[in-house]
Amino acid sequence: MAHPRCHACPLRQRRAFHPKSREEVDVAAGMKMDHRRIPAGQKIIFPGQDDAGLFTLYDRDFAQRPIL
């Protein structure tokens, strides 16, 4: 599955996400490291972990982002 880059991400068009300026998207894109394929049910963040990365989770056409 091909994943779009931050500036072309279709998730940004959904009502659940606040509009971001080009500069804000540039910052997020700069933090992005890569795409990973992880089996369903595998943990990506562990209890007590204070150095977790920022993730966008994709499952076919569905994605989920934590609300902080």
All heavy atoms as TSV, in Angstrom:
chain	resi	resn	atom	element	x	y	z
A	1	MET	N	N	0.847	-1.183	0.000
A	1	MET	CA	C	0.000	0.000	0.000
A	1	MET	C	C	0.890	1.242	0.000
A	1	MET	O	O	1.795	1.364	0.805
A	1	MET	CB	C	-0.886	-0.026	1.251
A	1	MET	CG	C	-1.598	1.245	1.495
A	1	MET	SD	S	-2.640	1.408	2.980
A	1	MET	CE	C	-2.398	-0.032	3.932
A	2	ALA	N	N	0.621	2.150	-0.898
A	2	ALA	CA	C	1.378	3.399	-0.956
A	2	ALA	C	C	0.750	4.410	-0.004
A	2	ALA	O	O	-0.462	4.533	0.075
A	2	ALA	CB	C	1.377	3.944	-2.371
A	3	HIS	N	N	1.574	5.106	0.724
A	3	HIS	CA	C	1.097	6.119	1.665
A	3	HIS	C	C	1.474	7.494	1.141
A	3	HIS	O	O	2.600	7.713	0.715
A	3	HIS	CB	C	1.726	5.910	3.046
A	3	HIS	CG	C	1.378	4.597	3.640
A	3	HIS	ND1	N	0.142	4.337	4.180
A	3	HIS	CD2	C	2.100	3.465	3.767
A	3	HIS	CE1	C	0.128	3.098	4.627
A	3	HIS	NE2	N	1.291	2.556	4.383
A	4	PRO	N	N	0.542	8.434	1.188
A	4	PRO	CA	C	0.848	9.778	0.693
A	4	PRO	C	C	1.774	10.528	1.648
A	4	PRO	O	O	1.839	10.220	2.834
A	4	PRO	CB	C	-0.522	10.457	0.658
A	4	PRO	CG	C	-1.303	9.753	1.711
A	4	PRO	CD	C	-0.810	8.329	1.695
A	5	ARG	N	N	2.471	11.470	1.119
A	5	ARG	CA	C	3.284	12.346	1.946
A	5	ARG	C	C	2.364	13.296	2.699
A	5	ARG	O	O	1.205	13.501	2.331
A	5	ARG	CB	C	4.282	13.127	1.080
A	5	ARG	CG	C	5.318	12.238	0.446
A	5	ARG	CD	C	6.225	11.702	1.525
A	5	ARG	NE	N	7.157	10.729	0.991
A	5	ARG	CZ	C	7.708	9.792	1.729
A	5	ARG	NH1	N	7.402	9.684	3.002
A	5	ARG	NH2	N	8.560	8.962	1.214
A	6	CYS	N	N	2.867	13.913	3.736
A	6	CYS	CA	C	2.052	14.745	4.632
A	6	CYS	C	C	1.246	15.817	3.911
A	6	CYS	O	O	0.084	16.038	4.215
A	6	CYS	CB	C	2.940	15.391	5.689
A	6	CYS	SG	S	3.747	14.183	6.772
A	7	HIS	N	N	1.855	16.503	2.948
A	7	HIS	CA	C	1.163	17.600	2.268
A	7	HIS	C	C	0.010	17.098	1.399
A	7	HIS	O	O	-0.923	17.845	1.133
A	7	HIS	CB	C	2.139	18.410	1.421
A	7	HIS	CG	C	3.083	19.208	2.257
A	7	HIS	ND1	N	2.723	20.388	2.870
A	7	HIS	CD2	C	4.373	18.984	2.619
A	7	HIS	CE1	C	3.745	20.859	3.557
A	7	HIS	NE2	N	4.756	20.024	3.430
A	8	ALA	N	N	0.046	15.845	0.978
A	8	ALA	CA	C	-1.006	15.287	0.114
A	8	ALA	C	C	-1.913	14.319	0.864
A	8	ALA	O	O	-2.743	13.665	0.255
A	8	ALA	CB	C	-0.363	14.570	-1.068
A	9	CYS	N	N	-1.785	14.237	2.166
A	9	CYS	CA	C	-2.545	13.265	2.950
A	9	CYS	C	C	-4.048	13.569	2.894
A	9	CYS	O	O	-4.485	14.651	3.277
A	9	CYS	CB	C	-2.071	13.262	4.389
A	9	CYS	SG	S	-2.925	12.017	5.394
A	10	PRO	N	N	-4.856	12.608	2.448
A	10	PRO	CA	C	-6.299	12.846	2.382
A	10	PRO	C	C	-6.945	12.964	3.762
A	10	PRO	O	O	-8.031	13.524	3.881
A	10	PRO	CB	C	-6.824	11.626	1.618
A	10	PRO	CG	C	-5.797	10.580	1.804
A	10	PRO	CD	C	-4.487	11.296	1.934
A	11	LEU	N	N	-6.301	12.498	4.795
A	11	LEU	CA	C	-6.858	12.626	6.148
A	11	LEU	C	C	-6.991	14.080	6.563
A	11	LEU	O	O	-7.890	14.439	7.313
A	11	LEU	CB	C	-5.975	11.903	7.162
A	11	LEU	CG	C	-5.926	10.395	7.035
A	11	LEU	CD1	C	-4.917	9.825	8.013
A	11	LEU	CD2	C	-7.293	9.801	7.269
A	12	ARG	N	N	-6.101	14.923	6.074
A	12	ARG	CA	C	-6.127	16.333	6.444
A	12	ARG	C	C	-7.406	17.011	5.969
A	12	ARG	O	O	-7.776	18.065	6.468
A	12	ARG	CB	C	-4.907	17.049	5.875
A	12	ARG	CG	C	-3.613	16.558	6.503
A	12	ARG	CD	C	-2.367	17.243	5.970
A	12	ARG	NE	N	-2.503	18.677	6.049
A	12	ARG	CZ	C	-2.372	19.505	5.007
A	12	ARG	NH1	N	-2.098	19.051	3.821
A	12	ARG	NH2	N	-2.504	20.797	5.167
A	13	GLN	N	N	-8.097	16.431	4.992
A	13	GLN	CA	C	-9.328	17.011	4.461
A	13	GLN	C	C	-10.559	16.654	5.289
A	13	GLN	O	O	-11.614	17.215	5.088
A	13	GLN	CB	C	-9.536	16.550	3.015
A	13	GLN	CG	C	-8.356	16.835	2.111
A	13	GLN	CD	C	-7.935	18.296	2.117
A	13	GLN	OE1	O	-8.778	19.176	2.034
A	13	GLN	NE2	N	-6.651	18.553	2.219
A	14	ARG	N	N	-10.418	15.718	6.211
A	14	ARG	CA	C	-11.563	15.285	7.017
A	14	ARG	C	C	-11.884	16.303	8.099
A	14	ARG	O	O	-11.004	16.973	8.629
A	14	ARG	CB	C	-11.289	13.917	7.624
A	14	ARG	CG	C	-11.155	12.870	6.551
A	14	ARG	CD	C	-11.007	11.521	7.158
A	14	ARG	NE	N	-10.829	10.548	6.105
A	14	ARG	CZ	C	-11.473	9.406	6.056
A	14	ARG	NH1	N	-12.324	9.083	6.999
A	14	ARG	NH2	N	-11.245	8.572	5.080
A	15	ARG	N	N	-13.163	16.378	8.444
A	15	ARG	CA	C	-13.620	17.359	9.436
A	15	ARG	C	C	-12.996	17.149	10.808
A	15	ARG	O	O	-12.904	18.088	11.593
A	15	ARG	CB	C	-15.135	17.294	9.570
A	15	ARG	CG	C	-15.864	17.786	8.353
A	15	ARG	CD	C	-17.342	17.796	8.559
A	15	ARG	NE	N	-17.769	16.534	9.158
A	15	ARG	CZ	C	-18.998	16.234	9.502
A	15	ARG	NH1	N	-19.948	17.106	9.315
A	15	ARG	NH2	N	-19.308	15.072	10.023
A	16	ALA	N	N	-12.568	15.940	11.117
A	16	ALA	CA	C	-12.003	15.650	12.439
A	16	ALA	C	C	-10.655	16.337	12.657
A	16	ALA	O	O	-10.210	16.475	13.793
A	16	ALA	CB	C	-11.840	14.148	12.621
A	17	PHE	N	N	-10.023	16.773	11.587
A	17	PHE	CA	C	-8.697	17.370	11.692
A	17	PHE	C	C	-8.767	18.872	11.455
A	17	PHE	O	O	-9.381	19.329	10.502
A	17	PHE	CB	C	-7.739	16.715	10.685
A	17	PHE	CG	C	-7.545	15.256	10.949
A	17	PHE	CD1	C	-8.302	14.310	10.275
A	17	PHE	CD2	C	-6.643	14.822	11.903
A	17	PHE	CE1	C	-8.144	12.961	10.536
A	17	PHE	CE2	C	-6.482	13.478	12.164
A	17	PHE	CZ	C	-7.238	12.547	11.480
A	18	HIS	N	N	-8.133	19.613	12.326
A	18	HIS	CA	C	-8.092	21.062	12.192
A	18	HIS	C	C	-7.213	21.438	11.002
A	18	HIS	O	O	-6.192	20.797	10.762
A	18	HIS	CB	C	-7.496	21.703	13.451
A	18	HIS	CG	C	-8.316	21.488	14.670
A	18	HIS	ND1	N	-9.491	22.163	14.905
A	18	HIS	CD2	C	-8.152	20.651	15.723
A	18	HIS	CE1	C	-10.005	21.765	16.048
A	18	HIS	NE2	N	-9.214	20.839	16.566
A	19	PRO	N	N	-7.565	22.471	10.274
A	19	PRO	CA	C	-6.712	22.926	9.171
A	19	PRO	C	C	-5.329	23.323	9.696
A	19	PRO	O	O	-5.211	23.903	10.776
A	19	PRO	CB	C	-7.444	24.144	8.615
A	19	PRO	CG	C	-8.851	24.007	9.088
A	19	PRO	CD	C	-8.776	23.282	10.403
A	20	LYS	N	N	-4.311	23.007	8.956
A	20	LYS	CA	C	-2.936	23.344	9.321
A	20	LYS	C	C	-2.321	24.222	8.242
A	20	LYS	O	O	-2.587	24.059	7.054
A	20	LYS	CB	C	-2.076	22.080	9.459
A	20	LYS	CG	C	-2.581	21.089	10.472
A	20	LYS	CD	C	-2.403	21.620	11.864
A	20	LYS	CE	C	-2.861	20.602	12.881
A	20	LYS	NZ	N	-3.537	21.166	14.004
A	21	SER	N	N	-1.479	25.126	8.674
A	21	SER	CA	C	-0.764	25.975	7.720
A	21	SER	C	C	0.323	25.143	7.031
A	21	SER	O	O	0.686	24.058	7.488
A	21	SER	CB	C	-0.114	27.157	8.442
A	21	SER	OG	O	0.943	26.686	9.263
A	22	ARG	N	N	0.824	25.653	5.944
A	22	ARG	CA	C	1.916	24.971	5.221
A	22	ARG	C	C	3.115	24.771	6.152
A	22	ARG	O	O	3.746	23.720	6.133
A	22	ARG	CB	C	2.315	25.805	4.006
A	22	ARG	CG	C	3.480	25.242	3.248
A	22	ARG	CD	C	3.051	24.828	1.874
A	22	ARG	NE	N	4.170	24.159	1.210
A	22	ARG	CZ	C	4.019	23.052	0.533
A	22	ARG	NH1	N	2.845	22.487	0.429
A	22	ARG	NH2	N	5.050	22.491	-0.062
A	23	GLU	N	N	3.395	25.756	6.991
A	23	GLU	CA	C	4.526	25.655	7.909
A	23	GLU	C	C	4.307	24.539	8.941
A	23	GLU	O	O	5.242	23.803	9.270
A	23	GLU	CB	C	4.753	26.990	8.625
A	23	GLU	CG	C	5.244	28.103	7.717
A	23	GLU	CD	C	4.128	28.728	6.857
A	23	GLU	OE1	O	2.930	28.591	7.206
A	23	GLU	OE2	O	4.461	29.336	5.835
A	24	GLU	N	N	3.077	24.416	9.455
A	24	GLU	CA	C	2.783	23.347	10.421
A	24	GLU	C	C	2.926	21.970	9.784
A	24	GLU	O	O	3.470	21.052	10.396
A	24	GLU	CB	C	1.377	23.515	10.988
A	24	GLU	CG	C	1.233	24.708	11.910
A	24	GLU	CD	C	-0.209	24.968	12.282
A	24	GLU	OE1	O	-1.085	25.016	11.392
A	24	GLU	OE2	O	-0.459	25.139	13.499
A	25	VAL	N	N	2.478	21.833	8.558
A	25	VAL	CA	C	2.615	20.554	7.858
A	25	VAL	C	C	4.090	20.277	7.567
A	25	VAL	O	O	4.547	19.134	7.668
A	25	VAL	CB	C	1.758	20.519	6.574
A	25	VAL	CG1	C	1.951	19.199	5.834
A	25	VAL	CG2	C	0.291	20.714	6.920
A	26	ASP	N	N	4.845	21.307	7.250
A	26	ASP	CA	C	6.294	21.147	7.038
A	26	ASP	C	C	6.971	20.574	8.280
A	26	ASP	O	O	7.834	19.702	8.187
A	26	ASP	CB	C	6.956	22.479	6.680
A	26	ASP	CG	C	6.661	22.946	5.265
A	26	ASP	OD1	O	6.202	22.120	4.440
A	26	ASP	OD2	O	6.889	24.142	4.998
A	27	VAL	N	N	6.577	21.060	9.458
A	27	VAL	CA	C	7.158	20.572	10.714
A	27	VAL	C	C	6.821	19.092	10.898
A	27	VAL	O	O	7.696	18.273	11.196
A	27	VAL	CB	C	6.668	21.402	11.925
A	27	VAL	CG1	C	7.041	20.732	13.238
A	27	VAL	CG2	C	7.237	22.802	11.860
A	28	ALA	N	N	5.555	18.728	10.710
A	28	ALA	CA	C	5.144	17.324	10.850
A	28	ALA	C	C	5.873	16.444	9.839
A	28	ALA	O	O	6.365	15.365	10.176
A	28	ALA	CB	C	3.638	17.189	10.676
A	29	ALA	N	N	5.971	16.913	8.601
A	29	ALA	CA	C	6.665	16.152	7.561
A	29	ALA	C	C	8.138	15.975	7.907
A	29	ALA	O	O	8.727	14.928	7.636
A	29	ALA	CB	C	6.507	16.840	6.210
A	30	GLY	N	N	8.732	16.982	8.528
A	30	GLY	CA	C	10.140	16.900	8.925
A	30	GLY	C	C	10.381	15.891	10.037
A	30	GLY	O	O	11.473	15.344	10.157
A	31	MET	N	N	9.360	15.628	10.851
A	31	MET	CA	C	9.500	14.645	11.932
A	31	MET	C	C	9.278	13.223	11.430
A	31	MET	O	O	9.692	12.269	12.066
A	31	MET	CB	C	8.494	14.936	13.049
A	31	MET	CG	C	8.760	16.227	13.769
A	31	MET	SD	S	7.739	16.504	15.234
A	31	MET	CE	C	6.114	16.029	14.752
A	32	LYS	N	N	8.644	13.106	10.290
A	32	LYS	CA	C	8.303	11.784	9.761
A	32	LYS	C	C	9.574	11.029	9.402
A	32	LYS	O	O	10.458	11.555	8.725
A	32	LYS	CB	C	7.416	11.943	8.535
A	32	LYS	CG	C	6.902	10.644	8.013
A	32	LYS	CD	C	5.890	10.909	6.923
A	32	LYS	CE	C	5.244	9.619	6.519
A	32	LYS	NZ	N	4.117	9.833	5.638
A	33	MET	N	N	9.639	9.789	9.844
A	33	MET	CA	C	10.834	8.981	9.608
A	33	MET	C	C	10.642	7.991	8.458
A	33	MET	O	O	11.505	7.861	7.607
A	33	MET	CB	C	11.222	8.244	10.874
A	33	MET	CG	C	11.558	9.184	12.015
A	33	MET	SD	S	11.835	8.326	13.548
A	33	MET	CE	C	13.460	7.656	13.244
A	34	ASP	N	N	9.540	7.270	8.465
A	34	ASP	CA	C	9.307	6.285	7.426
A	34	ASP	C	C	7.919	5.679	7.599
A	34	ASP	O	O	7.142	6.125	8.435
A	34	ASP	CB	C	10.357	5.179	7.458
A	34	ASP	CG	C	10.366	4.364	8.747
A	34	ASP	OD1	O	9.453	4.539	9.588
A	34	ASP	OD2	O	11.267	3.541	8.928
A	35	HIS	N	N	7.624	4.687	6.792
A	35	HIS	CA	C	6.403	3.906	6.933
A	35	HIS	C	C	6.805	2.520	7.399
A	35	HIS	O	O	7.816	1.981	6.950
A	35	HIS	CB	C	5.667	3.789	5.592
A	35	HIS	CG	C	5.068	5.077	5.147
A	35	HIS	ND1	N	5.553	5.798	4.089
A	35	HIS	CD2	C	4.034	5.779	5.637
A	35	HIS	CE1	C	4.832	6.888	3.936
A	35	HIS	NE2	N	3.911	6.909	4.868
A	36	ARG	N	N	6.025	1.959	8.294
A	36	ARG	CA	C	6.292	0.611	8.806
A	36	ARG	C	C	5.039	-0.227	8.657
A	36	ARG	O	O	3.930	0.257	8.850
A	36	ARG	CB	C	6.667	0.661	10.278
A	36	ARG	CG	C	7.879	1.484	10.565
A	36	ARG	CD	C	8.135	1.515	12.045
A	36	ARG	NE	N	9.145	2.514	12.342
A	36	ARG	CZ	C	9.455	2.899	13.544
A	36	ARG	NH1	N	8.816	2.396	14.569
A	36	ARG	NH2	N	10.383	3.793	13.737
A	37	ARG	N	N	5.228	-1.487	8.363
A	37	ARG	CA	C	4.118	-2.433	8.319
A	37	ARG	C	C	4.233	-3.298	9.567
A	37	ARG	O	O	5.249	-3.964	9.766
A	37	ARG	CB	C	4.191	-3.296	7.071
A	37	ARG	CG	C	3.012	-4.223	6.923
A	37	ARG	CD	C	3.073	-4.964	5.611
A	37	ARG	NE	N	3.027	-4.039	4.487
A	37	ARG	CZ	C	1.912	-3.719	3.828
A	37	ARG	NH1	N	0.773	-4.245	4.184
A	37	ARG	NH2	N	1.954	-2.874	2.824
A	38	ILE	N	N	3.221	-3.245	10.414
A	38	ILE	CA	C	3.233	-3.962	11.688
A	38	ILE	C	C	1.998	-4.852	11.741
A	38	ILE	O	O	0.897	-4.406	11.418
A	38	ILE	CB	C	3.231	-2.966	12.867
A	38	ILE	CG1	C	4.489	-2.096	12.794
A	38	ILE	CG2	C	3.165	-3.701	14.199
A	38	ILE	CD1	C	4.532	-0.980	13.803
A	39	PRO	N	N	2.167	-6.102	12.159
A	39	PRO	CA	C	1.018	-7.012	12.231
A	39	PRO	C	C	-0.059	-6.498	13.188
A	39	PRO	O	O	0.243	-5.845	14.190
A	39	PRO	CB	C	1.613	-8.318	12.765
A	39	PRO	CG	C	3.083	-8.221	12.484
A	39	PRO	CD	C	3.417	-6.759	12.541
A	40	ALA	N	N	-1.310	-6.798	12.849
A	40	ALA	CA	C	-2.434	-6.403	13.695
A	40	ALA	C	C	-2.235	-6.927	15.110
A	40	ALA	O	O	-1.778	-8.045	15.312
A	40	ALA	CB	C	-3.736	-6.940	13.116
A	41	GLY	N	N	-2.555	-6.078	16.079
A	41	GLY	CA	C	-2.468	-6.465	17.485
A	41	GLY	C	C	-1.107	-6.239	18.118
A	41	GLY	O	O	-0.964	-6.327	19.331
A	42	GLN	N	N	-0.097	-5.937	17.332
A	42	GLN	CA	C	1.234	-5.698	17.885
A	42	GLN	C	C	1.278	-4.322	18.530
A	42	GLN	O	O	0.770	-3.343	17.984
A	42	GLN	CB	C	2.295	-5.782	16.795
A	42	GLN	CG	C	3.703	-5.597	17.334
A	42	GLN	CD	C	4.746	-5.810	16.250
A	42	GLN	OE1	O	4.492	-6.441	15.242
A	42	GLN	NE2	N	5.932	-5.264	16.465
A	43	LYS	N	N	1.892	-4.229	19.694
A	43	LYS	CA	C	2.003	-2.945	20.391
A	43	LYS	C	C	3.058	-2.077	19.732
A	43	LYS	O	O	4.104	-2.556	19.307
A	43	LYS	CB	C	2.369	-3.168	21.859
A	43	LYS	CG	C	1.267	-3.821	22.647
A	43	LYS	CD	C	1.667	-3.968	24.087
A	43	LYS	CE	C	0.547	-4.635	24.854
A	43	LYS	NZ	N	0.904	-4.843	26.258
A	44	ILE	N	N	2.753	-0.791	19.664
A	44	ILE	CA	C	3.728	0.162	19.133
A	44	ILE	C	C	4.147	1.170	20.196
A	44	ILE	O	O	5.173	1.815	20.068
A	44	ILE	CB	C	3.204	0.884	17.870
A	44	ILE	CG1	C	1.902	1.612	18.154
A	44	ILE	CG2	C	3.038	-0.102	16.726
A	44	ILE	CD1	C	1.404	2.471	17.012
A	45	ILE	N	N	3.342	1.312	21.228
A	45	ILE	CA	C	3.661	2.162	22.364
A	45	ILE	C	C	3.371	1.353	23.619
A	45	ILE	O	O	2.328	0.718	23.729
A	45	ILE	CB	C	2.823	3.459	22.362
A	45	ILE	CG1	C	3.104	4.261	21.083
A	45	ILE	CG2	C	3.133	4.310	23.590
A	45	ILE	CD1	C	2.223	5.480	20.916
A	46	PHE	N	N	4.282	1.376	24.555
A	46	PHE	CA	C	4.171	0.562	25.756
A	46	PHE	C	C	3.880	1.414	26.991
A	46	PHE	O	O	4.291	2.579	27.050
A	46	PHE	CB	C	5.473	-0.222	25.958
A	46	PHE	CG	C	5.761	-1.153	24.809
A	46	PHE	CD1	C	6.497	-0.726	23.721
A	46	PHE	CD2	C	5.251	-2.434	24.802
A	46	PHE	CE1	C	6.748	-1.572	22.647
A	46	PHE	CE2	C	5.486	-3.288	23.737
A	46	PHE	CZ	C	6.241	-2.855	22.665
A	47	PRO	N	N	3.179	0.846	27.973
A	47	PRO	CA	C	2.885	1.589	29.206
A	47	PRO	C	C	4.168	2.137	29.839
A	47	PRO	O	O	5.174	1.427	29.920
A	47	PRO	CB	C	2.239	0.539	30.111
A	47	PRO	CG	C	1.689	-0.479	29.174
A	47	PRO	CD	C	2.650	-0.514	28.007
A	48	GLY	N	N	4.135	3.394	30.217
A	48	GLY	CA	C	5.287	4.024	30.854
A	48	GLY	C	C	6.329	4.549	29.890
A	48	GLY	O	O	7.281	5.215	30.301
A	49	GLN	N	N	6.183	4.287	28.622
A	49	GLN	CA	C	7.161	4.745	27.638
A	49	GLN	C	C	7.061	6.254	27.492
A	49	GLN	O	O	5.975	6.801	27.299
A	49	GLN	CB	C	6.897	4.062	26.295
A	49	GLN	CG	C	7.889	4.421	25.220
A	49	GLN	CD	C	7.631	3.647	23.939
A	49	GLN	OE1	O	6.748	2.809	23.857
A	49	GLN	NE2	N	8.403	3.958	22.919
A	50	ASP	N	N	8.188	6.946	27.590
A	50	ASP	CA	C	8.156	8.405	27.463
A	50	ASP	C	C	8.898	8.907	26.233
A	50	ASP	O	O	9.117	10.100	26.073
A	50	ASP	CB	C	8.694	9.071	28.729
A	50	ASP	CG	C	10.144	8.714	29.004
A	50	ASP	OD1	O	10.748	7.951	28.223
A	50	ASP	OD2	O	10.682	9.205	30.010
A	51	ASP	N	N	9.267	7.991	25.352
A	51	ASP	CA	C	9.986	8.392	24.141
A	51	ASP	C	C	9.318	7.858	22.884
A	51	ASP	O	O	9.971	7.646	21.869
A	51	ASP	CB	C	11.441	7.928	24.207
A	51	ASP	CG	C	11.562	6.408	24.260
A	51	ASP	OD1	O	10.545	5.720	24.491
A	51	ASP	OD2	O	12.680	5.902	24.067
A	52	ALA	N	N	8.007	7.640	22.954
A	52	ALA	CA	C	7.285	7.107	21.796
A	52	ALA	C	C	7.267	8.115	20.663
A	52	ALA	O	O	7.247	9.321	20.888
A	52	ALA	CB	C	5.858	6.741	22.194
A	53	GLY	N	N	7.251	7.610	19.459
A	53	GLY	CA	C	7.175	8.467	18.290
A	53	GLY	C	C	5.751	8.903	18.019
A	53	GLY	O	O	4.815	8.588	18.764
A	54	LEU	N	N	5.589	9.636	16.954
A	54	LEU	CA	C	4.288	10.097	16.497
A	54	LEU	C	C	3.864	9.183	15.354
A	54	LEU	O	O	4.643	8.935	14.434
A	54	LEU	CB	C	4.408	11.537	15.992
A	54	LEU	CG	C	3.170	12.194	15.439
A	54	LEU	CD1	C	2.100	12.319	16.521
A	54	LEU	CD2	C	3.522	13.557	14.889
A	55	PHE	N	N	2.648	8.642	15.433
A	55	PHE	CA	C	2.201	7.662	14.453
A	55	PHE	C	C	0.879	8.063	13.816
A	55	PHE	O	O	0.018	8.640	14.469
A	55	PHE	CB	C	1.977	6.295	15.118
A	55	PHE	CG	C	3.210	5.685	15.685
A	55	PHE	CD1	C	3.581	5.932	16.988
A	55	PHE	CD2	C	3.993	4.857	14.925
A	55	PHE	CE1	C	4.719	5.366	17.526
A	55	PHE	CE2	C	5.132	4.276	15.444
A	55	PHE	CZ	C	5.495	4.537	16.745
A	56	THR	N	N	0.721	7.729	12.558
A	56	THR	CA	C	-0.574	7.704	11.887
A	56	THR	C	C	-0.787	6.253	11.533
A	56	THR	O	O	0.038	5.647	10.849
A	56	THR	CB	C	-0.585	8.556	10.606
A	56	THR	OG1	O	-0.304	9.906	10.954
A	56	THR	CG2	C	-1.930	8.486	9.908
A	57	LEU	N	N	-1.869	5.679	12.007
A	57	LEU	CA	C	-2.130	4.264	11.783
A	57	LEU	C	C	-3.073	4.088	10.605
A	57	LEU	O	O	-4.165	4.643	10.592
A	57	LEU	CB	C	-2.747	3.646	13.037
A	57	LEU	CG	C	-1.945	3.833	14.323
A	57	LEU	CD1	C	-2.697	3.224	15.499
A	57	LEU	CD2	C	-0.563	3.243	14.189
A	58	TYR	N	N	-2.644	3.316	9.628
A	58	TYR	CA	C	-3.446	3.043	8.445
A	58	TYR	C	C	-3.906	1.592	8.463
A	58	TYR	O	O	-3.143	0.701	8.800
A	58	TYR	CB	C	-2.622	3.235	7.173
A	58	TYR	CG	C	-2.185	4.644	6.912
A	58	TYR	CD1	C	-0.971	5.104	7.393
A	58	TYR	CD2	C	-2.976	5.500	6.170
A	58	TYR	CE1	C	-0.563	6.403	7.142
A	58	TYR	CE2	C	-2.566	6.798	5.913
A	58	TYR	CZ	C	-1.359	7.236	6.403
A	58	TYR	OH	O	-0.945	8.510	6.155
A	59	ASP	N	N	-5.132	1.361	8.078
A	59	ASP	CA	C	-5.649	0.013	7.872
A	59	ASP	C	C	-6.503	0.085	6.622
A	59	ASP	O	O	-7.658	0.489	6.676
A	59	ASP	CB	C	-6.473	-0.438	9.077
A	59	ASP	CG	C	-7.056	-1.825	8.900
A	59	ASP	OD1	O	-6.680	-2.516	7.932
A	59	ASP	OD2	O	-7.889	-2.207	9.723
A	60	ARG	N	N	-5.894	-0.227	5.500
A	60	ARG	CA	C	-6.518	-0.066	4.183
A	60	ARG	C	C	-6.896	1.390	3.993
A	60	ARG	O	O	-6.027	2.224	3.917
A	60	ARG	CB	C	-7.677	-1.025	4.011
A	60	ARG	CG	C	-7.209	-2.454	4.018
A	60	ARG	CD	C	-8.300	-3.394	3.695
A	60	ARG	NE	N	-7.784	-4.745	3.933
A	60	ARG	CZ	C	-8.529	-5.783	4.001
A	60	ARG	NH1	N	-9.831	-5.680	3.864
A	60	ARG	NH2	N	-8.002	-6.955	4.206
A	61	ASP	N	N	-8.181	1.710	3.967
A	61	ASP	CA	C	-8.588	3.099	3.746
A	61	ASP	C	C	-8.931	3.818	5.038
A	61	ASP	O	O	-9.490	4.899	5.027
A	61	ASP	CB	C	-9.799	3.149	2.812
A	61	ASP	CG	C	-9.434	2.691	1.413
A	61	ASP	OD1	O	-8.294	2.932	1.004
A	61	ASP	OD2	O	-10.287	2.078	0.751
A	62	PHE	N	N	-8.616	3.226	6.161
A	62	PHE	CA	C	-8.949	3.809	7.445
A	62	PHE	C	C	-7.657	4.192	8.151
A	62	PHE	O	O	-6.670	3.490	8.094
A	62	PHE	CB	C	-9.716	2.789	8.305
A	62	PHE	CG	C	-9.997	3.279	9.696
A	62	PHE	CD1	C	-11.046	4.132	9.934
A	62	PHE	CD2	C	-9.201	2.894	10.752
A	62	PHE	CE1	C	-11.312	4.593	11.217
A	62	PHE	CE2	C	-9.444	3.342	12.030
A	62	PHE	CZ	C	-10.503	4.187	12.262
A	63	ALA	N	N	-7.648	5.305	8.803
A	63	ALA	CA	C	-6.500	5.706	9.604
A	63	ALA	C	C	-7.011	6.296	10.901
A	63	ALA	O	O	-8.125	6.792	10.989
A	63	ALA	CB	C	-5.623	6.712	8.875
A	64	GLN	N	N	-6.179	6.251	11.910
A	64	GLN	CA	C	-6.563	6.731	13.222
A	64	GLN	C	C	-5.379	7.455	13.816
A	64	GLN	O	O	-4.253	6.991	13.741
A	64	GLN	CB	C	-6.930	5.521	14.072
A	64	GLN	CG	C	-7.344	5.837	15.469
A	64	GLN	CD	C	-7.790	4.553	16.149
A	64	GLN	OE1	O	-8.509	3.759	15.595
A	64	GLN	NE2	N	-7.345	4.358	17.359
A	65	ARG	N	N	-5.648	8.599	14.427
A	65	ARG	CA	C	-4.596	9.349	15.099
A	65	ARG	C	C	-5.034	9.621	16.519
A	65	ARG	O	O	-6.195	9.917	16.762
A	65	ARG	CB	C	-4.339	10.676	14.392
A	65	ARG	CG	C	-3.799	10.479	12.985
A	65	ARG	CD	C	-3.513	11.785	12.386
A	65	ARG	NE	N	-2.237	12.256	12.915
A	65	ARG	CZ	C	-1.496	13.156	12.347
A	65	ARG	NH1	N	-1.897	13.731	11.263
A	65	ARG	NH2	N	-0.361	13.543	12.865
A	66	PRO	N	N	-4.100	9.527	17.456
A	66	PRO	CA	C	-4.470	9.831	18.840
A	66	PRO	C	C	-4.753	11.310	19.013
A	66	PRO	O	O	-4.165	12.141	18.337
A	66	PRO	CB	C	-3.230	9.427	19.642
A	66	PRO	CG	C	-2.115	9.514	18.655
A	66	PRO	CD	C	-2.710	9.177	17.302
A	67	ILE	N	N	-5.675	11.622	19.900
A	67	ILE	CA	C	-5.977	13.020	20.221
A	67	ILE	C	C	-5.226	13.354	21.502
A	67	ILE	O	O	-5.394	12.694	22.523
A	67	ILE	CB	C	-7.488	13.231	20.413
A	67	ILE	CG1	C	-8.207	12.917	19.106
A	67	ILE	CG2	C	-7.776	14.651	20.875
A	67	ILE	CD1	C	-9.710	12.944	19.219
A	68	LEU	N	N	-4.364	14.339	21.434
A	68	LEU	CA	C	-3.536	14.700	22.590
A	68	LEU	C	C	-4.064	15.930	23.261
A	68	LEU	O	O	-4.660	16.760	22.700
A	68	LEU	CB	C	-2.097	14.934	22.158
A	68	LEU	CG	C	-1.448	13.757	21.447
A	68	LEU	CD1	C	-0.049	14.151	20.998
A	68	LEU	CD2	C	-1.384	12.549	22.334
